[in-house]
Amino acid sequence: MMSEYSWNMMNPFNWIWSLVAFVIQIAVIIFIILILVRIWKRYQKNGKINFKNLGSSLNTSHAQEILDDKFARAEISEVEYLKRKRALNLKASEISDSDIKNAEKDEEKNV
């Protein structure tokens, strides 16, 4: 009489099931990697993740806070504030040359 172990060893379909299980495991791993890459690219495209300028943006936001504080305490004028804000390249598109010229005119009127 054959034991169950020897029957399993002699079953010609064992290697097929092992191969199928291995292929499924590899497919699942590849699928997970593809999902992670897609998520990574989506966040990077939307600007939510930008590792190239991460350090500089953190420093810039801190500099922006300092600049806002100085302007709030009237340590710098509006013209100086706008020029420095533009130099920090934060929301530079919101500050036009005419804004700076208008601020200079207002400053001259006050002096």
Secondary structure as the mmCIF struct_conf table of DSSP 4:
data_model
#
loop_
_struct_conf.conf_type_id
_struct_conf.id
_struct_conf.beg_label_comp_id
_struct_conf.beg_label_asym_id
_struct_conf.beg_label_seq_id
_struct_conf.end_label_comp_id
_struct_conf.end_label_asym_id
_struct_conf.end_label_seq_id
HELX_RH_AL_P HELX_RH_AL_P1 GLU A 4 MET A 10
TURN_TY1_P TURN_TY1_P1 PRO A 12 PHE A 13
HELX_RH_AL_P HELX_RH_AL_P2 ASN A 14 LYS A 45
TURN_TY1_P TURN_TY1_P2 ASN A 46 GLY A 47
BEND BEND1 LYS A 48 LYS A 48
TURN_TY1_P TURN_TY1_P3 PHE A 51 LYS A 52
BEND BEND2 ASN A 53 ASN A 53
HELX_RH_AL_P HELX_RH_AL_P3 LEU A 54 ALA A 72
TURN_TY1_P TURN_TY1_P4 ARG A 73 ALA A 74
BEND BEND3 GLU A 75 ILE A 76
HELX_RH_AL_P HELX_RH_AL_P4 GLU A 78 ALA A 87
TURN_TY1_P TURN_TY1_P5 LEU A 88 ASN A 89
BEND BEND4 LEU A 90 LYS A 91
HELX_RH_3T_P HELX_RH_3T_P1 ALA A 92 GLU A 94
HELX_RH_AL_P HELX_RH_AL_P5 ASP A 97 ASN A 110
#
